[in-house]
Amino acid sequence: MASKRSNDIQAAAKKSLKSFEQKQNVVDHRIKVRAKDNRLAVLVTAATFVVALVAQYSYFGFGPGVAKDFCINFSQTPEPEVSGTSKPLLIPDAAISECRDWTGVMTVNKANLDIKLDGESAPQAVANFVDLIRIGFYTGVSCHRLTTSSIYVLQCGDPKGDGTGDPGYKFGPIENVPTAKEGKQPVYKKGVLAMARQSNAPTTMGSQFFIVYEDSTIPSDAAGGYTVFGEVTAGLAGLDPIISAGVKGGSGDGKPAVETAIKNITIK
């Protein structure tokens, strides 16, 4: 009787141990699964962070959030005076161009010219143009020169109206000159907006610019060509009354016979 009782106790103990071991195995499995899930969660979180970091880098390095001066590889320096000191640097920061396209409307007499400025290819010239527009510099300024022979341009932006005016500073370098085949002079296409400057002097640009109303072969000089900073994309025919009236006095280069001025320029 005692032996049977002892056997029953041992059998019960074995059964209880087996049950405990089974439960422990379940617990261990759950712990392993939970640990695996936690590792997976950490990996997913890390991957999400990396993706977000890459996306942010891409946005600020390559996308719409690109640095505003990525296309600028030069700097302006103050113009030295005879005494050895330097004039204050008034030249607008090239970063104003934001290295992007700008669009707007330039009104010359009754002509509304749709324009586009190329801030990536000509950042300094575009920054200068945008800055002068913002301060209202061009409002009411004359277009003082028309050429109707060989070169076909209307030149504007001189506050003096005689070809000698500027905004109080001069700048360079020359940017974005049209390419030309070897042995040929560059052609400035109809609609081009380009900066005027003094002959053989690359750092004498200011506020004066010219509108090319017919394809024109404009010879380069010792300084190179002329900075193309934008184009007229529509409305160029609005200048026809000015062009057809010709030059005052009948020559092929001089003051337009029709009084001509910039009424307004807007950009965005």
Summary of the structure (lengths in Angstrom):
residues: 268
radius of gyration: 36.4
end to end distance: 105.0
largest distance: 142.8
contacts: 762
relative contact order: 0.15
helix: 32%
strand: 23%
